[in-house]
Amino acid sequence: MHDALIVAVKGLAGGTLVVLFALLSEGLRPKRFAGLFSAAPAVALVGLTITLLDKGPHQAHESAAGMIAGGAGMVAYAVAAVSLLRRVRAARASAAGLLAWAGVSALAALPLLA
Amino acid sequence: MAEGARERSLFERLDRRPRLDPGLLAQASTRDLAYRFGAGALTSIAAGVATLLFGARASGILLAFPATLAASLTLIEEQEDSEDAREDARGAVIGGAAMTVFAAVATLTLGHIAGALALTIAAIAWLAGALLGYVTLWWR
């Protein structure tokens, strides 16, 4: 029950912070500058904060370490999206970009999870 | 696709000084914000569930899942055009690199200094890295 509540709180807080960053990004120009905030660590800030409060610093440290791999994947996703958007619609580019995220994150995670 | 956006000249698409236009904030639709809320909420929930199933380090990968960027690209393409979506993605390359800096700083500081301070420093590192990257590559 406690774990389910924590996950629910993470969901609500994560969604809220993402909306706040999205609003900021909407108001920024040029679009390339706004894009910085499309990759803001909103979910991570929420997740790590709640993990800190609920489980303590060690588990938050572990989550942050795993996030390094995901961050490498995020760069790969964005690079793939820039290239793919020249040829296909955003929905298809996003889906294909997720493969790049997964592949690079998995590779980067190997030394972190060993 | 917006006709006005297609007719914009290359000169107008060249890097302009960053600015915040509060008037644009009012144009964000409820549907778009709900879409982004859903993306953020689902990612956070997935990361939380993954922690329970696989442990903190493995689930930490999902803290950098590009759900919000994916949602933004689709919405930008709908409202503006593919070139604007590409511009957003270009910025996200630097934002994503800065996100890795955030994770590294958080890893180095969590457990060694107060948690709130660690996350604050990590967030500042993200912002500084993102701005430095933008200025280095694209400031005119």
gemmi code that builds the backbone of each chain (N, CA, C; Angstrom):
import gemmi

chains = {
    "A": [
        ("MET", (0.845, -1.211, 0.000), (0.000, 0.000, 0.000), (0.877, 1.258, 0.000)),
        ("HIS", (1.897, 1.227, 0.857), (2.806, 2.369, 0.945), (3.509, 2.579, -0.380)),
        ("ASP", (4.012, 1.459, -0.980), (4.719, 1.569, -2.257), (3.792, 2.093, -3.352)),
        ("ALA", (2.552, 1.614, -3.357), (1.594, 2.081, -4.364), (1.329, 3.577, -4.211)),
        ("LEU", (1.242, 4.032, -2.986), (1.014, 5.456, -2.729), (2.197, 6.284, -3.214)),
        ("ILE", (3.409, 5.782, -2.957), (4.609, 6.503, -3.382), (4.650, 6.608, -4.915)),
        ("VAL", (4.328, 5.503, -5.592), (4.322, 5.511, -7.061), (3.278, 6.515, -7.579)),
        ("ALA", (2.112, 6.529, -6.928), (1.051, 7.457, -7.341), (1.487, 8.912, -7.143)),
        ("VAL", (2.137, 9.173, -6.033), (2.625, 10.531, -5.761), (3.682, 10.920, -6.804)),
        ("LYS", (4.568, 9.975, -7.128), (5.575, 10.242, -8.159), (4.900, 10.595, -9.486)),
        ("GLY", (3.851, 9.839, -9.815), (3.140, 10.101, -11.072), (2.535, 11.497, -11.105)),
        ("LEU", (1.839, 11.853, -10.037), (1.185, 13.176, -9.981), (2.218, 14.297, -10.021)),
        ("ALA", (3.242, 14.151, -9.204), (4.258, 15.205, -9.126), (5.064, 15.271, -10.428)),
        ("GLY", (5.384, 14.107, -10.987), (6.139, 14.075, -12.244), (5.373, 14.736, -13.377)),
        ("GLY", (4.091, 14.410, -13.474), (3.274, 15.030, -14.510), (3.182, 16.533, -14.347)),
        ("THR", (3.054, 16.966, -13.111), (2.941, 18.409, -12.836), (4.216, 19.154, -13.210)),
        ("LEU", (5.359, 18.603, -12.818), (6.612, 19.305, -13.116), (6.899, 19.313, -14.607)),
        ("VAL", (6.536, 18.242, -15.291), (6.701, 18.207, -16.746), (5.856, 19.303, -17.394)),
        ("VAL", (4.632, 19.491, -16.916), (3.767, 20.545, -17.460), (4.392, 21.920, -17.232)),
        ("LEU", (4.963, 22.136, -16.068), (5.585, 23.436, -15.778), (6.748, 23.705, -16.731)),
        ("PHE", (7.595, 22.701, -16.943), (8.700, 22.878, -17.882), (8.187, 23.053, -19.313)),
        ("ALA", (7.099, 22.341, -19.624), (6.520, 22.467, -20.966), (5.974, 23.876, -21.186)),
        ("LEU", (5.359, 24.440, -20.169), (4.859, 25.816, -20.276), (6.012, 26.787, -20.500)),
        ("LEU", (7.077, 26.583, -19.757), (8.256, 27.432, -19.931), (8.774, 27.309, -21.355)),
        ("SER", (8.870, 26.072, -21.828), (9.364, 25.829, -23.181), (8.465, 26.477, -24.228)),
        ("GLU", (7.143, 26.452, -23.998), (6.191, 27.077, -24.925), (6.463, 28.563, -25.080)),
        ("GLY", (6.883, 29.200, -24.006), (7.055, 30.651, -24.030), (8.417, 31.100, -24.511)),
        ("LEU", (9.319, 30.169, -24.717), (10.677, 30.532, -25.096), (10.845, 30.525, -26.619)),
        ("ARG", (11.663, 31.432, -27.079), (12.056, 31.503, -28.482), (13.527, 31.876, -28.520)),
        ("PRO", (14.293, 31.423, -29.533), (13.845, 30.568, -30.622), (13.571, 29.136, -30.180)),
        ("LYS", (13.034, 28.335, -31.036), (12.654, 26.962, -30.723), (13.854, 26.125, -30.272)),
        ("ARG", (15.003, 26.402, -30.819), (16.190, 25.650, -30.454), (16.525, 25.882, -28.978)),
        ("PHE", (16.347, 27.113, -28.503), (16.568, 27.408, -27.096), (15.508, 26.736, -26.245)),
        ("ALA", (14.277, 26.766, -26.701), (13.197, 26.096, -25.964), (13.465, 24.600, -25.847)),
        ("GLY", (14.130, 24.045, -26.856), (14.423, 22.615, -26.848), (15.295, 22.175, -25.674)),
        ("LEU", (16.092, 23.105, -25.144), (16.897, 22.771, -23.958), (15.984, 22.256, -22.849)),
        ("PHE", (14.823, 22.920, -22.732), (13.911, 22.616, -21.638), (13.001, 21.436, -21.940)),
        ("SER", (12.975, 21.010, -23.202), (12.270, 19.768, -23.528), (13.036, 18.568, -22.988)),
        ("ALA", (14.302, 18.778, -22.672), (15.123, 17.705, -22.101), (15.515, 18.040, -20.662)),
        ("ALA", (14.668, 18.793, -19.995), (14.939, 19.126, -18.591), (14.685, 17.897, -17.716)),
        ("PRO", (15.443, 17.741, -16.648), (15.292, 16.550, -15.793), (14.112, 16.642, -14.832)),
        ("ALA", (12.914, 16.907, -15.389), (11.729, 17.097, -14.546), (11.356, 15.816, -13.801)),
        ("VAL", (11.258, 14.723, -14.548), (10.891, 13.437, -13.933), (11.946, 13.022, -12.910)),
        ("ALA", (13.201, 13.275, -13.242), (14.292, 12.899, -12.338), (14.245, 13.703, -11.046)),
        ("LEU", (13.977, 14.994, -11.154), (13.910, 15.826, -9.948), (12.826, 15.322, -9.010)),
        ("VAL", (11.681, 14.995, -9.571), (10.587, 14.474, -8.752), (10.946, 13.111, -8.178)),
        ("GLY", (11.406, 12.227, -9.050), (11.722, 10.870, -8.619), (12.792, 10.833, -7.537)),
        ("LEU", (13.845, 11.605, -7.740), (14.938, 11.594, -6.764), (14.522, 12.251, -5.449)),
        ("THR", (13.727, 13.311, -5.541), (13.269, 13.981, -4.318), (12.414, 13.034, -3.479)),
        ("ILE", (11.463, 12.378, -4.116), (10.576, 11.481, -3.376), (11.355, 10.272, -2.864)),
        ("THR", (12.289, 9.775, -3.660), (13.120, 8.656, -3.216), (13.958, 9.058, -2.001)),
        ("LEU", (14.502, 10.266, -2.038), (15.274, 10.786, -0.899), (14.427, 10.801, 0.373)),
        ("LEU", (13.212, 11.309, 0.246), (12.331, 11.432, 1.406), (11.848, 10.075, 1.898)),
        ("ASP", (11.604, 9.167, 0.952), (11.002, 7.886, 1.312), (12.034, 6.829, 1.701)),
        ("LYS", (13.111, 6.744, 0.905), (14.077, 5.653, 1.096), (15.458, 6.115, 1.580)),
        ("GLY", (15.740, 7.391, 1.429), (17.027, 7.891, 1.902), (18.026, 8.116, 0.779)),
        ("PRO", (19.190, 8.688, 1.112), (20.147, 9.095, 0.090), (20.797, 7.956, -0.684)),
        ("HIS", (20.976, 6.795, -0.077), (21.656, 5.712, -0.793), (20.861, 5.276, -2.023)),
        ("GLN", (19.575, 5.081, -1.857), (18.755, 4.651, -2.993), (18.658, 5.758, -4.043)),
        ("ALA", (18.599, 7.005, -3.584), (18.580, 8.118, -4.542), (19.890, 8.151, -5.325)),
        ("HIS", (21.004, 7.918, -4.639), (22.309, 7.857, -5.297), (22.310, 6.762, -6.371)),
        ("GLU", (21.764, 5.605, -6.029), (21.710, 4.491, -6.989), (20.881, 4.864, -8.217)),
        ("SER", (19.748, 5.506, -7.989), (18.897, 5.922, -9.110), (19.617, 6.922, -10.006)),
        ("ALA", (20.325, 7.859, -9.380), (21.058, 8.867, -10.164), (22.143, 8.206, -11.007)),
        ("ALA", (22.796, 7.197, -10.436), (23.845, 6.495, -11.188), (23.251, 5.820, -12.424)),
        ("GLY", (22.105, 5.184, -12.265), (21.443, 4.554, -13.408), (21.012, 5.572, -14.436)),
        ("MET", (20.670, 6.759, -13.977), (20.196, 7.818, -14.863), (21.276, 8.283, -15.839)),
        ("ILE", (22.539, 8.102, -15.466), (23.622, 8.503, -16.373), (23.462, 7.789, -17.712)),
        ("ALA", (23.134, 6.490, -17.632), (22.931, 5.714, -18.867), (21.736, 6.250, -19.656)),
        ("GLY", (20.654, 6.551, -18.937), (19.477, 7.097, -19.606), (19.747, 8.440, -20.256)),
        ("GLY", (20.608, 9.231, -19.628), (20.968, 10.526, -20.185), (21.705, 10.375, -21.508)),
        ("ALA", (22.603, 9.393, -21.577), (23.299, 9.118, -22.838), (22.280, 8.722, -23.905)),
        ("GLY", (21.297, 7.935, -23.494), (20.228, 7.553, -24.408), (19.413, 8.744, -24.868)),
        ("MET", (19.183, 9.702, -23.985), (18.421, 10.898, -24.336), (19.124, 11.673, -25.450)),
        ("VAL", (20.448, 11.791, -25.354), (21.207, 12.476, -26.404), (21.023, 11.740, -27.726)),
        ("ALA", (21.134, 10.408, -27.675), (20.965, 9.602, -28.886), (19.570, 9.785, -29.467)),
        ("TYR", (18.570, 9.841, -28.612), (17.192, 10.044, -29.069), (17.054, 11.367, -29.812)),
        ("ALA", (17.570, 12.432, -29.192), (17.440, 13.756, -29.799), (18.194, 13.837, -31.132)),
        ("VAL", (19.382, 13.251, -31.182), (20.159, 13.245, -32.437), (19.382, 12.490, -33.517)),
        ("ALA", (18.832, 11.338, -33.145), (18.045, 10.552, -34.104), (16.823, 11.343, -34.574)),
        ("ALA", (16.172, 12.024, -33.653), (14.974, 12.796, -34.002), (15.311, 13.907, -34.988)),
        ("VAL", (16.414, 14.602, -34.778), (16.820, 15.679, -35.690), (16.978, 15.120, -37.101)),
        ("SER", (17.621, 13.957, -37.196), (17.853, 13.356, -38.510), (16.563, 12.826, -39.131)),
        ("LEU", (15.766, 12.131, -38.323), (14.571, 11.470, -38.854), (13.470, 12.455, -39.229)),
        ("LEU", (13.382, 13.584, -38.515), (12.315, 14.550, -38.788), (12.447, 15.174, -40.171)),
        ("ARG", (13.615, 15.001, -40.779), (13.811, 15.499, -42.149), (13.023, 14.643, -43.135)),
        ("ARG", (12.766, 13.376, -42.729), (12.201, 12.417, -43.678), (10.801, 11.934, -43.317)),
        ("VAL", (10.514, 11.837, -42.008), (9.249, 11.260, -41.590), (8.553, 12.182, -40.602)),
        ("ARG", (7.256, 11.865, -40.337), (6.478, 12.652, -39.389), (7.002, 12.439, -37.964)),
        ("ALA", (6.635, 13.366, -37.079), (7.171, 13.356, -35.713), (6.819, 12.078, -34.962)),
        ("ALA", (5.615, 11.571, -35.147), (5.210, 10.371, -34.415), (6.114, 9.197, -34.766)),
        ("ARG", (6.385, 9.046, -36.070), (7.247, 7.947, -36.515), (8.691, 8.193, -36.083)),
        ("ALA", (9.126, 9.443, -36.189), (10.494, 9.786, -35.768), (10.681, 9.524, -34.278)),
        ("SER", (9.665, 9.867, -33.486), (9.740, 9.634, -32.044), (9.846, 8.148, -31.734)),
        ("ALA", (9.023, 7.355, -32.409), (9.038, 5.914, -32.162), (10.395, 5.315, -32.521)),
        ("ALA", (10.930, 5.709, -33.666), (12.238, 5.197, -34.074), (13.336, 5.714, -33.145)),
        ("GLY", (13.197, 6.963, -32.722), (14.175, 7.540, -31.802), (14.217, 6.793, -30.480)),
        ("LEU", (13.073, 6.256, -30.077), (13.046, 5.494, -28.823), (13.928, 4.248, -28.908)),
        ("LEU", (14.061, 3.690, -30.122), (14.974, 2.552, -30.302), (16.409, 2.992, -30.034)),
        ("ALA", (16.729, 4.206, -30.511), (18.068, 4.749, -30.265), (18.283, 4.942, -28.772)),
        ("TRP", (17.242, 5.473, -28.105), (17.353, 5.679, -26.649), (17.607, 4.350, -25.943)),
        ("ALA", (16.813, 3.353, -26.300), (16.922, 2.049, -25.642), (18.296, 1.413, -25.886)),
        ("GLY", (18.758, 1.475, -27.136), (20.038, 0.850, -27.477), (21.206, 1.498, -26.760)),
        ("VAL", (21.266, 2.823, -26.843), (22.389, 3.537, -26.219), (22.312, 3.432, -24.696)),
        ("SER", (21.115, 3.544, -24.135), (20.966, 3.407, -22.678), (21.415, 2.032, -22.211)),
        ("ALA", (21.033, 1.006, -22.969), (21.405, -0.362, -22.577), (22.925, -0.533, -22.602)),
        ("LEU", (23.553, 0.000, -23.671), (25.023, -0.103, -23.768), (25.692, 0.650, -22.632)),
        ("ALA", (25.201, 1.867, -22.385), (25.804, 2.689, -21.330), (25.552, 2.091, -19.953)),
        ("ALA", (24.471, 1.329, -19.826), (24.110, 0.765, -18.527), (24.965, -0.447, -18.163)),
        ("LEU", (25.592, -1.071, -19.171), (26.356, -2.296, -18.887), (27.403, -2.108, -17.785)),
        ("PRO", (28.265, -1.097, -17.903), (29.249, -0.936, -16.824), (28.629, -0.463, -15.513)),
        ("LEU", (27.480, 0.239, -15.613), (26.850, 0.777, -14.406), (26.140, -0.307, -13.612)),
        ("LEU", (25.614, -1.307, -14.310), (24.837, -2.339, -13.643), (25.672, -3.577, -13.311)),
        ("ALA", (26.911, -3.594, -13.792), (27.761, -4.774, -13.565), (28.103, -4.935, -12.075)),
    ],
    "B": [
        ("MET", (-0.080, 21.857, -41.505), (1.153, 22.660, -41.446), (0.822, 24.120, -41.708)),
        ("ALA", (1.387, 25.057, -40.946), (1.043, 26.464, -41.040), (1.704, 27.082, -42.259)),
        ("GLU", (0.909, 27.760, -43.076), (1.446, 28.422, -44.270), (2.494, 29.458, -43.891)),
        ("GLY", (2.181, 30.218, -42.836), (3.108, 31.272, -42.423), (4.464, 30.696, -42.064)),
        ("ALA", (4.471, 29.533, -41.420), (5.743, 28.947, -41.016), (6.537, 28.523, -42.229)),
        ("ARG", (5.885, 27.969, -43.273), (6.587, 27.506, -44.452), (7.211, 28.665, -45.201)),
        ("GLU", (6.593, 29.851, -45.133), (7.077, 30.980, -45.902), (8.179, 31.745, -45.174)),
        ("ARG", (8.473, 31.388, -43.919), (9.498, 32.118, -43.202), (10.826, 31.951, -43.899)),
        ("SER", (11.581, 33.035, -43.973), (12.853, 32.979, -44.676), (13.902, 32.320, -43.808)),
        ("LEU", (14.989, 31.911, -44.460), (16.103, 31.325, -43.735), (16.651, 32.322, -42.733)),
        ("PHE", (16.663, 33.581, -43.109), (17.150, 34.621, -42.203), (16.369, 34.608, -40.907)),
        ("GLU", (15.030, 34.434, -41.023), (14.208, 34.444, -39.824), (14.408, 33.199, -38.986)),
        ("ARG", (14.878, 32.119, -39.628), (15.094, 30.897, -38.886), (16.475, 30.877, -38.227)),
        ("LEU", (17.361, 31.783, -38.656), (18.695, 31.819, -38.060), (18.586, 32.179, -36.588)),
        ("ASP", (19.641, 31.812, -35.869), (19.585, 31.992, -34.421), (19.312, 33.418, -34.023)),
        ("ARG", (18.313, 33.558, -33.193), (17.984, 34.855, -32.624), (18.216, 34.778, -31.127)),
        ("ARG", (18.343, 35.898, -30.522), (18.609, 35.927, -29.097), (17.461, 35.265, -28.343)),
        ("PRO", (17.791, 34.396, -27.365), (16.732, 33.746, -26.584), (15.882, 34.763, -25.838)),
        ("ARG", (14.585, 34.492, -25.784), (13.688, 35.385, -25.062), (12.475, 34.594, -24.581)),
        ("LEU", (11.869, 35.118, -23.537), (10.626, 34.541, -23.016), (9.483, 35.457, -23.400)),
        ("ASP", (8.504, 34.912, -24.082), (7.347, 35.689, -24.509), (6.132, 35.213, -23.710)),
        ("PRO", (5.755, 35.938, -22.654), (4.635, 35.490, -21.813), (3.333, 35.303, -22.598)),
        ("GLY", (3.174, 36.059, -23.679), (1.973, 35.926, -24.488), (1.819, 34.531, -25.075)),
        ("LEU", (2.935, 33.879, -25.337), (2.886, 32.531, -25.903), (2.394, 31.508, -24.887)),
        ("LEU", (2.644, 31.796, -23.599), (2.199, 30.865, -22.559), (0.684, 30.703, -22.579)),
        ("ALA", (0.007, 31.801, -22.870), (-1.458, 31.765, -22.866), (-2.008, 30.927, -24.020)),
        ("GLN", (-1.163, 30.672, -25.033), (-1.633, 29.922, -26.202), (-1.567, 28.417, -26.001)),
        ("ALA", (-0.933, 27.986, -24.916), (-0.833, 26.543, -24.673), (-2.221, 25.990, -24.391)),
        ("SER", (-2.616, 24.972, -25.145), (-3.962, 24.433, -24.983), (-4.010, 23.417, -23.851)),
        ("THR", (-5.221, 23.258, -23.296), (-5.417, 22.295, -22.217), (-5.088, 20.890, -22.690)),
        ("ARG", (-5.461, 20.590, -23.917), (-5.214, 19.258, -24.489), (-3.715, 18.980, -24.549)),
        ("ASP", (-2.953, 19.989, -24.997), (-1.503, 19.818, -25.100), (-0.878, 19.613, -23.722)),
        ("LEU", (-1.347, 20.394, -22.759), (-0.793, 20.268, -21.406), (-1.184, 18.925, -20.781)),
        ("ALA", (-2.398, 18.481, -21.066), (-2.840, 17.183, -20.549), (-1.994, 16.054, -21.141)),
        ("TYR", (-1.669, 16.200, -22.419), (-0.831, 15.214, -23.113), (0.530, 15.124, -22.433)),
        ("ARG", (1.107, 16.291, -22.153), (2.411, 16.322, -21.504), (2.325, 15.833, -20.059)),
        ("PHE", (1.241, 16.161, -19.367), (1.062, 15.669, -18.001), (1.038, 14.145, -18.024)),
        ("GLY", (0.297, 13.596, -18.967), (0.209, 12.142, -19.082), (1.562, 11.513, -19.348)),
        ("ALA", (2.335, 12.121, -20.247), (3.655, 11.584, -20.571), (4.557, 11.599, -19.336)),
        ("GLY", (4.552, 12.712, -18.619), (5.378, 12.820, -17.421), (4.924, 11.892, -16.319)),
        ("ALA", (3.618, 11.800, -16.130), (3.080, 10.944, -15.078), (3.377, 9.469, -15.359)),
        ("LEU", (3.162, 9.060, -16.618), (3.406, 7.649, -16.963), (4.882, 7.291, -16.820)),
        ("THR", (5.762, 8.212, -17.224), (7.198, 7.954, -17.082), (7.574, 7.824, -15.617)),
        ("SER", (7.043, 8.713, -14.787), (7.349, 8.668, -13.354), (6.822, 7.389, -12.722)),
        ("ILE", (5.625, 6.995, -13.109), (5.045, 5.765, -12.571), (5.847, 4.555, -13.014)),
        ("ALA", (6.239, 4.546, -14.301), (7.045, 3.424, -14.810), (8.365, 3.324, -14.052)),
        ("ALA", (8.995, 4.486, -13.796), (10.259, 4.479, -13.057), (10.043, 3.980, -11.634)),
        ("GLY", (8.929, 4.375, -11.033), (8.624, 3.925, -9.668), (8.378, 2.427, -9.599)),
        ("VAL", (7.631, 1.919, -10.552), (7.362, 0.475, -10.584), (8.644, -0.299, -10.871)),
        ("ALA", (9.468, 0.234, -11.793), (10.733, -0.432, -12.133), (11.645, -0.516, -10.910)),
        ("THR", (11.600, 0.509, -10.047), (12.401, 0.480, -8.817), (11.999, -0.696, -7.949)),
        ("LEU", (10.690, -0.913, -7.845), (10.186, -2.009, -7.015), (10.565, -3.371, -7.592)),
        ("LEU", (10.603, -3.441, -8.928), (10.857, -4.730, -9.572), (12.337, -5.028, -9.776)),
        ("PHE", (13.107, -3.999, -10.158), (14.488, -4.224, -10.594), (15.535, -3.516, -9.750)),
        ("GLY", (15.116, -2.705, -8.810), (16.078, -1.977, -7.993), (16.282, -0.563, -8.488)),
        ("ALA", (16.919, 0.242, -7.646), (17.028, 1.676, -7.921), (17.932, 1.984, -9.101)),
        ("ARG", (19.058, 1.300, -9.206), (20.025, 1.668, -10.243), (19.468, 1.359, -11.639)),
        ("ALA", (18.859, 0.192, -11.802), (18.297, -0.164, -13.112), (17.147, 0.772, -13.484)),
        ("SER", (16.315, 1.086, -12.516), (15.162, 1.940, -12.810), (15.572, 3.387, -13.036)),
        ("GLY", (16.758, 3.754, -12.553), (17.233, 5.119, -12.750), (17.341, 5.494, -14.223)),
        ("ILE", (17.533, 4.473, -15.074), (17.623, 4.725, -16.516), (16.354, 5.430, -17.000)),
        ("LEU", (15.216, 5.032, -16.452), (13.931, 5.601, -16.888), (13.752, 7.052, -16.464)),
        ("LEU", (14.546, 7.510, -15.514), (14.443, 8.921, -15.118), (14.850, 9.850, -16.259)),
        ("ALA", (15.539, 9.296, -17.253), (15.933, 10.083, -18.423), (15.193, 9.606, -19.675)),
        ("PHE", (14.032, 8.990, -19.508), (13.248, 8.545, -20.660), (12.680, 9.766, -21.370)),
        ("PRO", (12.785, 9.840, -22.701), (12.400, 11.057, -23.426), (10.902, 11.196, -23.714)),
        ("ALA", (10.060, 10.873, -22.767), (8.612, 10.942, -23.004), (8.154, 12.370, -23.290)),
        ("THR", (8.668, 13.316, -22.521), (8.213, 14.697, -22.700), (8.702, 15.271, -24.019)),
        ("LEU", (9.909, 14.916, -24.399), (10.431, 15.400, -25.681), (9.620, 14.806, -26.835)),
        ("ALA", (9.331, 13.517, -26.729), (8.532, 12.858, -27.778), (7.165, 13.536, -27.896)),
        ("ALA", (6.533, 13.821, -26.765), (5.222, 14.492, -26.787), (5.353, 15.884, -27.399)),
        ("SER", (6.403, 16.595, -27.042), (6.585, 17.964, -27.545), (6.796, 17.979, -29.051)),
        ("LEU", (7.591, 17.067, -29.569), (7.885, 17.058, -31.006), (6.600, 16.862, -31.817)),
        ("THR", (5.766, 15.956, -31.351), (4.510, 15.686, -32.061), (3.607, 16.923, -32.024)),
        ("LEU", (3.517, 17.544, -30.871), (2.647, 18.719, -30.725), (3.180, 19.900, -31.524)),
        ("ILE", (4.491, 20.099, -31.509), (5.080, 21.209, -32.263), (4.830, 21.014, -33.746)),
        ("GLU", (4.984, 19.791, -34.218), (4.754, 19.531, -35.645), (3.309, 19.797, -36.024)),
        ("GLU", (2.390, 19.455, -35.122), (0.958, 19.717, -35.382), (0.678, 21.203, -35.466)),
        ("GLN", (1.249, 21.946, -34.526), (0.894, 23.361, -34.406), (1.720, 24.253, -35.325)),
        ("GLU", (2.954, 23.853, -35.579), (3.848, 24.697, -36.382), (4.294, 23.892, -37.595)),
        ("ASP", (5.524, 23.383, -37.617), (5.923, 22.525, -38.732), (7.097, 21.648, -38.309)),
        ("SER", (7.504, 20.767, -39.214), (8.577, 19.819, -38.909), (9.896, 20.537, -38.624)),
        ("GLU", (10.132, 21.658, -39.286), (11.387, 22.368, -39.068), (11.461, 22.882, -37.634)),
        ("ASP", (10.342, 23.369, -37.102), (10.327, 23.812, -35.704), (10.525, 22.631, -34.759)),
        ("ALA", (9.962, 21.488, -35.109), (10.158, 20.293, -34.285), (11.636, 19.883, -34.294)),
        ("ARG", (12.264, 19.985, -35.465), (13.704, 19.677, -35.567), (14.524, 20.656, -34.738)),
        ("GLU", (14.125, 21.920, -34.752), (14.836, 22.914, -33.956), (14.741, 22.575, -32.474)),
        ("ASP", (13.545, 22.161, -32.057), (13.346, 21.773, -30.658), (14.239, 20.579, -30.318)),
        ("ALA", (14.306, 19.620, -31.239), (15.132, 18.433, -31.012), (16.622, 18.793, -30.956)),
        ("ARG", (17.034, 19.760, -31.790), (18.442, 20.201, -31.758), (18.788, 20.731, -30.367)),
        ("GLY", (17.902, 21.557, -29.840), (18.136, 22.081, -28.491), (18.156, 20.967, -27.463)),
        ("ALA", (17.325, 19.961, -27.686), (17.241, 18.850, -26.737), (18.505, 17.997, -26.731)),
        ("VAL", (19.288, 18.034, -27.821), (20.574, 17.317, -27.818), (21.450, 17.875, -26.698)),
        ("ILE", (21.496, 19.199, -26.617), (22.297, 19.846, -25.576), (21.642, 19.668, -24.211)),
        ("GLY", (20.312, 19.792, -24.180), (19.607, 19.567, -22.924), (19.823, 18.155, -22.402)),
        ("GLY", (19.871, 17.198, -23.317), (20.103, 15.811, -22.938), (21.520, 15.587, -22.426)),
        ("ALA", (22.488, 16.232, -23.072), (23.864, 16.128, -22.590), (23.971, 16.729, -21.196)),
        ("ALA", (23.302, 17.849, -20.989), (23.293, 18.482, -19.671), (22.571, 17.594, -18.656)),
        ("MET", (21.591, 16.831, -19.113), (20.887, 15.904, -18.223), (21.851, 14.836, -17.698)),
        ("THR", (22.781, 14.411, -18.538), (23.799, 13.450, -18.104), (24.689, 14.083, -17.037)),
        ("VAL", (24.999, 15.359, -17.216), (25.767, 16.099, -16.202), (24.990, 16.139, -14.894)),
        ("PHE", (23.678, 16.416, -14.994), (22.813, 16.404, -13.802), (22.944, 15.079, -13.070)),
        ("ALA", (22.822, 13.983, -13.816), (22.872, 12.656, -13.208), (24.231, 12.402, -12.561)),
        ("ALA", (25.303, 12.816, -13.246), (26.643, 12.592, -12.705), (26.852, 13.396, -11.423)),
        ("VAL", (26.427, 14.649, -11.426), (26.578, 15.497, -10.231), (25.749, 14.936, -9.084)),
        ("ALA", (24.529, 14.511, -9.385), (23.667, 13.926, -8.352), (24.299, 12.660, -7.777)),
        ("THR", (24.884, 11.849, -8.651), (25.538, 10.614, -8.201), (26.703, 10.933, -7.258)),
        ("LEU", (27.444, 11.961, -7.606), (28.626, 12.319, -6.811), (28.263, 12.951, -5.474)),
        ("THR", (27.130, 13.629, -5.407), (26.810, 14.407, -4.207), (25.806, 13.726, -3.274)),
        ("LEU", (24.871, 12.950, -3.831), (23.869, 12.308, -2.964), (24.548, 11.322, -2.027)),
        ("GLY", (24.212, 11.441, -0.760), (24.834, 10.594, 0.242), (26.048, 11.228, 0.887)),
        ("HIS", (26.546, 12.322, 0.287), (27.719, 13.002, 0.846), (27.381, 14.364, 1.432)),
        ("ILE", (26.359, 15.003, 0.865), (25.884, 16.278, 1.399), (24.374, 16.168, 1.545)),
        ("ALA", (23.755, 17.150, 2.151), (22.300, 17.128, 2.323), (21.608, 16.917, 0.984)),
        ("GLY", (20.569, 16.075, 0.980), (19.899, 15.693, -0.252), (19.358, 16.860, -1.048)),
        ("ALA", (18.717, 17.794, -0.345), (18.157, 18.959, -1.037), (19.249, 19.776, -1.703)),
        ("LEU", (20.367, 19.930, -1.007), (21.489, 20.681, -1.562), (22.077, 19.952, -2.766)),
        ("ALA", (22.186, 18.633, -2.661), (22.723, 17.825, -3.766), (21.873, 17.999, -5.023)),
        ("LEU", (20.568, 17.922, -4.877), (19.690, 18.047, -6.042), (19.689, 19.475, -6.578)),
        ("THR", (19.812, 20.431, -5.698), (19.882, 21.829, -6.150), (21.139, 22.053, -6.980)),
        ("ILE", (22.257, 21.550, -6.482), (23.520, 21.692, -7.213), (23.433, 20.968, -8.555)),
        ("ALA", (22.822, 19.788, -8.546), (22.676, 19.033, -9.794), (21.792, 19.786, -10.786)),
        ("ALA", (20.715, 20.385, -10.309), (19.823, 21.151, -11.186), (20.530, 22.375, -11.750)),
        ("ILE", (21.316, 23.040, -10.915), (22.087, 24.193, -11.397), (23.105, 23.736, -12.446)),
        ("ALA", (23.704, 22.570, -12.201), (24.663, 22.026, -13.166), (23.975, 21.742, -14.497)),
        ("TRP", (22.757, 21.219, -14.448), (22.010, 20.993, -15.691), (21.784, 22.306, -16.428)),
        ("LEU", (21.283, 23.294, -15.715), (20.976, 24.581, -16.336), (22.237, 25.237, -16.897)),
        ("ALA", (23.300, 25.215, -16.088), (24.558, 25.822, -16.547), (25.096, 25.090, -17.770)),
        ("GLY", (25.049, 23.762, -17.746), (25.528, 22.977, -18.879), (24.716, 23.232, -20.135)),
        ("ALA", (23.391, 23.291, -19.969), (22.523, 23.530, -21.121), (22.774, 24.920, -21.718)),
        ("LEU", (22.851, 25.925, -20.863), (23.063, 27.288, -21.353), (24.450, 27.439, -21.979)),
        ("LEU", (25.445, 26.853, -21.327), (26.809, 26.929, -21.862), (26.884, 26.253, -23.228)),
        ("GLY", (26.241, 25.098, -23.334), (26.225, 24.383, -24.615), (25.557, 25.207, -25.700)),
        ("TYR", (24.436, 25.824, -25.354), (23.713, 26.636, -26.332), (24.551, 27.835, -26.771)),
        ("VAL", (25.116, 28.522, -25.790), (25.912, 29.710, -26.107), (27.132, 29.335, -26.955)),
        ("THR", (27.778, 28.250, -26.604), (28.982, 27.825, -27.320), (28.678, 27.476, -28.765)),
        ("LEU", (27.583, 26.781, -28.961), (27.280, 26.284, -30.311), (26.528, 27.280, -31.174)),
        ("TRP", (25.603, 28.041, -30.561), (24.632, 28.745, -31.396), (24.425, 30.216, -31.102)),
        ("TRP", (25.121, 30.751, -30.113), (24.869, 32.163, -29.797), (25.431, 33.054, -30.897)),
        ("ARG", (24.600, 33.974, -31.364), (25.053, 34.917, -32.401), (24.924, 36.333, -31.846)),
    ],
}
model = gemmi.Model(1)
for chain_id, residues in chains.items():
    chain = gemmi.Chain(chain_id)
    for i, (resn, *xyz) in enumerate(residues, 1):
        res = gemmi.Residue()
        res.name, res.seqid = resn, gemmi.SeqId(i, " ")
        for name, pos in zip(("N", "CA", "C"), xyz):
            atom = gemmi.Atom()
            atom.name, atom.element = name, gemmi.Element(name[0])
            atom.pos, atom.b_iso = gemmi.Position(*pos), 0.0
            res.add_atom(atom)
        chain.add_residue(res)
    model.add_chain(chain)
structure = gemmi.Structure()
structure.add_model(model)
structure.setup_entities()
